[in-house]
Amino acid sequence: MWYILLIFFFSTVETWDYCVIGAGPGGIQLAYYFQKSGLDYVIIERNSIPGSFFEVYPRRRTLISINKRHTGETNTEFNMRHDWNSLLSDDPEMVFKHYSKEMFPPADTFLEYLQDYVEKFKIKIHYNTNIDQIVQDPSDSSFSLFTSKSDVYTCKYVVASTGISVLHKFKGSDDVEGYDTVSHDPLHYEGKKVLILGKGNSAFETADLIYGHTDFVHLLSRDRVKLSWNTHYVGDVRGVNNQLLDTYQLKSLDALVERDLDKQPIVFEKKGGKIFLRDHEENRGRIQDEFLGPYDKVINCLGFDYDPSPFANLTKTRKEEVKEEKWTKYPSMGWDFQSATVKNLYYAGTITHGLDKRVSSGGFIHGFRYSSRTLAWILAARNHGIRWPSETVPLYGIVSFMLKRMNEMNGPYQMFYVLVDVYLRRGNTIEVFKDVPHGLLHRIHELLAEPRDVSRDLVVVRLEYGAGYSQIGGDPFRLDRTELDPYRAHTCNFIHPVLYHFTKLPHAVPIRGKSLKGAARKLHLSEDLYTDFATLTRHWAPLSNFIGTTWKEDMSYVSSEECVYKHLTRERQSEQCRNPTVVVTTTKLAQRETIRKATNLTKAEFLLCDLLSQ
């Protein structure tokens, strides 16, 4: 205790409400929304630039995050669905397509983008500051952060956004080269026999770079290879990295081997410049015939783990807390991103992927940029009384609004299963709350500062894949993979909207359960190749029926022809006709033409209707 008091006495002490540790894209995105809400924060970064992880990784210096610059649409919300590198902002110029034309852009260009983003929005970052120790005051749960420079930051709340950056260790890992340091010059592997530990993107990236120069390359890990186009999980092996699968399956010496090095460790012995493999003593000296060595090089590409060292006296990792869990490299947290064991400690960035590992996109920029924004909204509401952002829509315009929102929303599109839209009825209006974590629905009244019971008014919209469609060993290209019949929309495979109506607040459910439990009614809307959910028969009609039944209102489609006739004859118009969003569902020309044909109007009549409805 006297040591800490002595540090305080001789150190510079800075006081903040929020201390964000780590200036990666997750921390920077969080800071942007802190700044928008006027919150008092600082980012503490141990290196001299933002996003320093990308100075080294990926080693091949080419990102596998998609930079799709053209979509055929001008809607910025829709376009963010296919932009995997940009951070969120209100500035349309701060998008990554202005920095690179490459579909898979250079990592160095992303570093340039991050630096410009920080400077553009004046993000507050203290560089070259390493946190050695964090101490929590038991009286008020505040924190003192002690740096290697003997400075001290005192904070009410700490947000760890330090990433997953420590190469995975196992028994014998010190005897082999690591992905972080091994040469990526293909000529260094000329005529060599190489064993790569791992079957993820870093392993295949390395193999793809060198396999044309080697005698052969073997890949070893505990599981079979997982391909992203099969599992719909962006963290699995991407098509740009998997060329070695051809030479393996077409019998050209390269191979894949399964072995769990944590449970069945191997001893790597070097003799005469070669590396021999034998079983560790705890495996009773059994010889593994499937190991074909000896090898000239063995490379550890088993991925990265979370570094808990700054929080060593505060938290435990999931590996320590839940030993039977398979995903053990993330700290334990709740759906408000707060540590499960330490009050006022929160997580941001790729660390939050512990909540949706192998289910959604929370471990990647195009996913956790939304998690960071959601965390900022949670903290602003919980600690500062700033209400969750919402939008109010007329009751009779809600079907049009929902369809438009489903066609362009990017948060629930990238964080499918995880983020949802919540619709609350208030008389003749609907209040819409966007990007709510599904795991907080049971506390929605607290999150939205609602003084009354909201359960009878609650409609939730979430984007989901079909059950069993995304799985290892499945066939995502089977001939019956699509289902366009609106009466069989519940059997759809591809991503599509699912609506839930709750008559009481749902129970908290883990993401791995996927389906939201306890809904009184549920509606699947048909999938679509372009995720364009706007046809009259497959989307408009079933959605109108569902909403009308849920809120006991006539939400049936009113044709443009009927509204024109009533206007010209001065008949009393229905509420639907008086609301222009019902007459014209969207500004997309193709969708307007669909409505015109469905109502048998000429183009001139439809144009007249359009003008009269304004």
N, C-alpha and C positions, 0 to 999 in steps of 0.2 A: 504493500500500500504506500509506504514512504517513497518507493521508487517512482510510482506514478505521480505522486504529488511533486516530486523533485522535477520530473519532466515538465509538468504544467508550469512550474515556477520559472524555468529557464527556456521555455519554448514559446513560439508564436502560436496563439490559439485563435482559430477561426470558427465562427458559429453559423450554422445553416439549418434550415428546416430539413432539407433533403440532401444527402450525400450519395451520389451515383458513382459506383466504383467501376471504371471501365469505359473508354470512349470508342467502343465498337459501334456498329450501326444500331444495335438495340438500345444502348445508352444514349446515343445521339438522338434517336427518334423519340425516346421518352422525354429528353430535355426540351425538344421542340414543343411538345404539348404542355410540359410544365410551364414553359415560357408563355404560351398562349393563355394559360390560366392565371398567369401572374404569380406563380409559386416561387419560393426562395430555394434555389438549388445550386449545386456545383457538381461538375464531373471531375473525378480524380483519376488521372491516367498515368501509369508508370512509365510509358514510353513518350516519345517526342512528337508523335503524329496521331491523328485519329485513325482507327481501323488498322492498327499495326499488325494484326494477325495476317492481313493480306499482303504485307511486305514479304512474307515467307511462303504462304500457302495460297492456292495450291502450288506445289513445287513446279509443275509444268507451266505455270503462270497464265493459264487460260481458265476462266470461270466456266462452270457448267450451268449457271443460272441464265435463263433465257432472256435475251434482249430483243423481243419481237416488236419492231418499230411500226409495222403496218398491220392493221386489223380490218381495214375497210370502214372503220367507224371514226367519228370525231368526238364521241362521248368520252370525256377524260376518266370517268368512273369505270366504264367498261374497259378502256384500254389498260388500266392498271391491273386488270386480271392477268394480262399477258406480259407485263413488265415486272420481271423478277429482281430487279436491281435497285430501282428508285426507292428513296424514302418518301414518306407522305409529307405534303406541304400544301399551302395555298397558292404557291407560285408555279404556274404551268411550265415555266422554263426550267425548273429544277427537276427535270426527269432525265433518266440516264440515256435515252435515245439521242440526246443532243451531244453526248460524249463519245459514243461509239456506234458504228454501223454493223459491227460483227454480231452474229446471232449468239455466239459464245465469246464475250469480250475479254480483253486482257485484264488481269488482276491489277496491274499498275494504273489502268484507266479508272478503275473503281476507287482506288486510293485518291486519285485526283478529284473525283466526284465528291467523295466524303469531305475532303479538305474545303472544297468550294461551298458545300452545304453548311459546314460549320461557320465559315466566314460570312456567308450570305445572311444567315439567321442569328449571327452573333451568339452562338452556343458557348456557354461559360465552361471552359475546361482548364484545369490546372495540370499541365504536363510534367513529365519527369518527376512524378511523386509516387513513391511506392509505399503501400500500406503494410506495415510489419505486424501490427496487432490491433484488434478491435475489442473494446471492453464495453459492456452494457451496464448502465446504472440500474440496479434493481428497484430503486425508489420510483423512477418515472419511465423506465425502459428506453431512455435515450442512450446515445452511443458516443464513445470517444475513440477516434481513429488516430493511431500513432504512426507516424511516417518514418522512413529511414533517415530523413533530414532532421529528426527530432521535433518536427512540427506536429501540432495536434488539431484535428478537426472535431468539433462537437456537433452532433446532428440529432434531431428528433427521430429521423427515419433514415435507414440505409437501404439502398437498392443495389444489389450485386448484379452487374452486367459484365462479368469477367469472361464469359464464353466457355467453350469446351476446348481446351488448348494444350492439355498435357498428354503426351503419347502414352497409350495403354501399356502398362507393365505386367509382366508375368514371370514365373520362375524361369530364368535363363535369358530374359530380355536384355540383360546387360552384356551378353556375349554376342549379340548380333547388331547390325547397323539399323538405324531408325529412319523412317520416312522423312523425318525432319532434317537429317544431315546427309543422307546418302546421295551420291552423285546422280544427277539426272542427265548426264552426258551419255548418249547411247554408245559411243565408242569405247567407254570404260567397260562395256559388257561383251565386247567382241569375242565370240567363241567360248563364252563362259556358261556354266550351269548355275541357274539361279533359283532359289526358293524364296517366295514372297509369302509372308505370314499375313493372312487376311484375304477377304473376297469382297471388300467394299470398293468405293470409288477410288480411294487413294491407292489401293492395291492394283486395281485394273488400270488406273492412270499410269502407274509405274510400269506395269507389264506391257501396256500398249506402246510405251515409249521405247522399250528395249528389246522386245521379243524378236524383232527382225535381225538382231545382231547376236543373239545367244545360241548355244546348242539347244537349250530348251528352258522354259520357265514353268515352275510348278507353283500353284497357289494353294495354301493350306489355311483352313479355319474350321471352327467347330460346326458350322452350318453349311447347307448347300447354298449355292449362289442365288441371290434374290435380284430380279430384274425389275426396274421401275415400271416398265410398260406392262408388266404382269401384275404387280402389287398396287399400282397407283400411289406408291410412296416415293416421294422425290429423293429421299436419302438412299434408296437402293441403287444398284448399278445402272448408270445411264447409258443410252445407246452410243454416245460418243466415246465411251471408254471400253466397250466390251468386245473388241476385235479378237482377243485371245480365245474367245469361245469357239470361233471358227476353227482355229488350228487344233484345238483340243478335240472337238467333235469330228473333225475330218482326219484324225489320226496322224498328226504331224508333231509328235513328241511332247508338246505342251500338255499340262494336266492339272486337274483340280483334285484336292484331297481333303477329307474331313477329319478333324481331330481337335478336341477341346484342350488347349494348352494350359488352362487354369486347373482343370480336373485331371488331366493326364499329361503332366509336364514332360519336356524332353531335355536331354543334356546335349549341348552342342560342343563337340570336341574338334579341335583344330590339329591336323596332322599333315605335314608336308604341304602346307598352303591350302589344303582342302578342309571342308567342314563336314564332319560325320555326325549323324544323329543316332542317339540311342535312348532308350527309355530311362527316365529318372528312377532312382532307387525305390521310390515309393510305389512304382508300378511293377516291382518284383523282377526287374531285369528282362521283361518280355521284349522280344525283338519285333518291331512293326514292319512286316513285309512290304506294306504299301509305300514306304519311304524309299525312294529310288536313288538317293545321293550316291556318292558324296557331291557336295555343292561347292562352287567357288565363292558364292555370296549368299547370305541369308539376310533378308530385309524385313523389319517389323513395320507392317502397314495395317495394324489392327485397330486403327482409329484413335480417337482422343477421349479423354476423361475430363471431368470437372475438377478444378484445383481448389480444394477447400481450405488450403493452408491459412489464408488471412482470417478465416472464421473458425480456426481449429478449437478455440476455447468456447465457441458458441453452439455449433451445430454438428450433426452427424450426417453422413451421406446416406442415401437410400440403401446402399450396400450394407451398411451397419444396422440400419433400422429394419429393413425388410429383406432378409437374406434369401428368401425363396423367390423374390421378384427377379425377372430376367433383366429388366432395364435398371441397372444399379448405378449408373454413372451420374445421375442427376440428384440434386438435393431434394428433400421432401417439401412439398408446398401445397397450399390449397388453391381453389379456383380464383381467389382474389390475388394470387401470386405472392401471398405472404408465407414465410417459412412456417412449417407445421410445428416447429419447436421453439422458435425465437420471435417474440412479439416485436413488431415494427421493423423487422427485416424482410425485405421484398426481393423478388428476382425479376430480371428483364432480359430480353435477348434470347439467344439460343438455349440458355439454361432452362427456360420455361418449357422446353420441349419434353421435359419429364412428365408433363401432364398429358401430352397427346402423341407420345413416341409411337412411330409406325402406324399412326392413324391419320394425322393431318400434317400441316406444314409448319408447325411452330418452331422447328429448329433451324429455319432458313429465313433469309431476309424477307422474301415475299409473304412469309407467314408471321414472323414475330414483329414486323413493323406494325401490324394491327394489334398484337398483344401488348406492345409498348404503349400504343395509344389508349387501349382499354385500361391498362394499369394507371395511366395518368388520369383518366376519367374517374376511376375508382377512388384514387387518393384525393382528388379534388372534391369529390362528393363526400367522402367519409371524414376528411380532416378539415375541410374549409367551407362546407355547405354549398358548393357549386353544383347545381343540379345537372344530372346526366343529360347530354344533348338530346333534343327531341324535335319532332316535327308534327304539326297538327294538320290533319287532312279531313275534309268534309266526309261524312258517312257515305254519301252516295257517290263519292269519287274514290272510295277506298280500293275497289277492285282494280281500277285503272292504275292507281298508285302502286298497288302490290305487284302488278305485272311489270310495270316499268322498273320498279326496284329489283325484282327478281332478275331482270334482264341486264342490269348494270352493276349491282352491288359487288364490290370486290373483296371486302373483309370476310363475309361468310362464304364467298366463293373460294378463296385461298385457304381459309381456316374452316373448311367444311367439317361438320359435326360439332365444332367447338364454339363458334360465334353464331348467334341467332338474332333475328329481329323480333321485337316484342310489340304487339299491338294492343292498346287499351282503349276501350270505348268510353267516351265521356259525352253522354247525350247524343247529339247529332254530329259529333266530331270524333275522330280517332287520333290518339296520340301515339306516335311511333318512336320507339327507342331502338337505336341501331347498335349492332356489334356488342351484344350482351353475352358474356360467357355462359354457356349452357349450364355449367355447374353451379351457377349462382341463381338459377331460376327459383329455387326454393326460398331465396331471400330477396326476391325482386322488390318487395315493398320497402325493404331497408335501402336497397341500392338506389331506388328512385325516389326515396324520401316520401313514400306514400303513407298518409295517415290512416287510410281505410283499406278494407279487404279488396284486393284487385283480382282475386282468382276467377270470379265469374265472368270477368271481362277479358280474360287472357287468351290471346291467340299468338302462337309462336311459329315463325317460319325458319326453316333450316334447310341447307343443301346437303344431300346425302347421296352416296352410291348405293347400288342394290346390294342386298345381303349376299355375301359369298362371291361377289363379282371380283373383288380385289383380293387375290390369295395366291400364295406360292403354289405352283403346280396347276393352277387353273388355266383355262383357255380364254383369254380376253378377246380373241378373234373368232370365236365360234359364230356360226351363221345365225343363231337365234339371239345374238347379243343385244339387239334393239327391240323395243316394244313401244309401238306408237298408238295402240288402242287405249283411249282414255279410261275405259272400264277395267283395264289390266295394268294401269300405271304403277300399282304397288309391286309389280314384278320387274319394273325397269332396272336396268343394270348401271347405266351411266349416271353421272351426277344430275340431280333433278331436285326441285323444291318439294319439301314435305311440310304440311301444316298440321299443327297440334292445337286443339282447343281444350283448355283445362278448366274444370269447374272447382278445383281446389289446387293450391300450389303443389307442384310436383316435388317428389323427394329428390335429394341430391343423388346423382348416379355417376359412376366413373365413366370416362370417355370410352373405355374399352367395352362397355356394355352397349355403346352406340345408340340404341333406340331410347328415346325419352319415354319414361314410364308414367302411367297414371293419367294419360289423356282420355277425356270423355269421347272425343272424336278425332279422327286422323284422316288426312287427305294427301295422297301422292299425286303430283302433276307430272304429265308425261315428259320423258327425256327428249332431248333434241340435239341433233348433230352440232349445231352452232350455239347451243345453250340459249336458244331464242324461244322463250316461253310466252308466246303471244297469239297463238291461233285461237279462233273462236271455239271450235269444237273440243280441242284437246286441253285448252287452258282457261279461256274466258268462262265458258259455260260451267265446268265443274267448280271453278273457284267461286263464281257468283252464287251457285247453289250452296256451297259450303258456308260462305260468309252469311248468306241470307238465313240459313238454318241456324247458324251459331248465334246470330244477334237478332233473330226473329224479325227480319225486315225483308221487304221485296227488293232483292238486288238483281232481278232478272235483267237480261240485256234488252235495251230499248233501241229499236233500229233508227237509223238516221231518217229514213223515209217517214216513219211515224212522227218523229219530232217536227220535220218540215211541214207535214200535213196539219198538225195541231197548231203550229205557229201561223200558217197562212189562213187557217179557218178561225183563228183566235179562240180555239178551245183551251180549256184550262190544262196547262201542261203538267206532266208528272215531275216529281223532284228530280228524276234521272235526266229528263230533257233540259231542266234548268241548269244542270251541272255539265259544263262542256267537256269535262274529262271523261264522262260516260259515253258521249257521242263519238269522240275521237280518242282512241285508246293510247295512241303514241304518235310521235312525230316521224317515225320511220316510214318511208314511202311504201316499202313493200308491205308493211303491216296495215297501212291505211288502204292499200289496194285490196288486201284480203277482206277487210270490212266492207268495202264498196261492193265487191262481188257477192259477198254473202247476203247483202240487203237488196240486190238486184237494182241498184241505182245506176243511172248513167253518171259519167264523170262530171257533167254539168250539174246534175242534181246533187251529187255528193259535195261538190264545191260550194253550192248554195247552202246546203246544210251546215257545212263547216263554217261559213261566214256568219250564218244566223246564230250559230251556237256560241260565238265569241262574246 
